Amino acid sequence: MQFIWGFIITAIGILTVIFSEQIYNFTGAIDFIEKHAAGSSRGFIKLFGVVLVVLGILIFSGAVTFITNPLSDWASQTFRLNQ
């Protein structure tokens, strides 16, 4: 399952970087980023896409299982489907 999620997150990140200008034209300037960050909204959108790519690759390779395993154990204990 982590293979599928890693691939999906990586694909979304790549598409975010490729279509960052179209995303900026759709959303406009992000006021919080323009006011408080050193960069611009365009740079933030690209940076967000790159972070998604790196996160997707980490999930894909299984490098974040130390985070995902406790979360999935907690979720399976909290939301039991089989009684």
C-alpha positions as CSV (number, residue, x, y, z in Angstrom):
1,M,0.0,0.0,0.0
2,Q,2.9,2.4,0.7
3,F,4.0,1.9,-2.9
4,I,0.7,3.2,-4.2
5,W,0.6,6.2,-1.8
6,G,4.2,7.1,-2.5
7,F,3.6,7.0,-6.2
8,I,0.5,9.2,-5.9
9,I,2.1,11.8,-3.7
10,T,5.2,11.9,-5.9
11,A,3.0,12.4,-9.0
12,I,1.1,15.2,-7.3
13,G,4.3,16.9,-6.4
14,I,5.7,16.6,-9.9
15,L,2.5,18.0,-11.4
16,T,2.6,20.8,-8.8
17,V,6.1,21.8,-9.9
18,I,5.3,21.5,-13.6
19,F,2.0,23.5,-13.4
20,S,3.0,25.9,-10.7
21,E,2.3,29.0,-12.8
22,Q,-1.2,27.7,-13.7
23,I,-1.8,27.0,-10.0
24,Y,-0.6,30.5,-9.1
25,N,-2.9,32.0,-11.8
26,F,-5.8,30.0,-10.3
27,T,-5.2,30.8,-6.6
28,G,-3.5,34.2,-6.9
29,A,-1.0,35.5,-4.4
30,I,-1.0,33.8,-1.0
31,D,-1.1,36.8,1.4
32,F,0.5,35.0,4.3
33,I,3.5,33.9,2.3
34,E,3.8,37.3,0.6
35,K,3.7,39.1,4.0
36,H,5.7,36.8,6.3
37,A,8.1,34.8,4.1
38,A,11.2,35.9,2.2
39,G,10.0,34.4,-1.1
40,S,7.0,34.8,-3.2
41,S,3.9,32.7,-3.7
42,R,5.3,31.2,-6.9
43,G,8.4,30.0,-5.1
44,F,6.3,28.6,-2.3
45,I,4.1,26.6,-4.7
46,K,7.2,25.1,-6.3
47,L,8.8,24.4,-2.9
48,F,5.6,22.7,-1.8
49,G,5.7,20.5,-4.9
50,V,9.4,19.6,-4.2
51,V,8.5,18.7,-0.6
52,L,5.7,16.5,-1.9
53,V,8.1,14.7,-4.3
54,V,10.6,14.1,-1.5
55,L,7.9,12.9,0.9
56,G,6.5,10.6,-1.8
57,I,9.9,9.1,-2.5
58,L,10.4,8.5,1.2
59,I,7.0,6.8,1.5
60,F,7.6,4.8,-1.6
61,S,11.0,3.5,-0.4
62,G,9.7,2.8,3.1
63,A,12.0,5.2,4.8
64,V,9.2,6.8,6.9
65,T,7.8,3.5,8.4
66,F,9.0,4.7,11.9
67,I,6.2,7.3,11.6
68,T,3.6,5.5,9.7
69,N,3.6,2.2,11.6
70,P,2.7,3.8,15.0
71,L,0.0,5.9,13.3
72,S,-1.5,2.9,11.5
73,D,-1.4,0.8,14.7
74,W,-3.2,3.6,16.6
75,A,-5.8,4.0,13.8
76,S,-6.5,0.2,13.6
77,Q,-7.0,0.1,17.4
78,T,-9.1,3.2,17.5
79,F,-11.3,2.4,14.5
80,R,-11.8,-1.3,14.7
81,L,-13.8,-2.6,11.7
82,N,-14.0,-6.3,12.9
83,Q,-15.5,-6.9,16.3
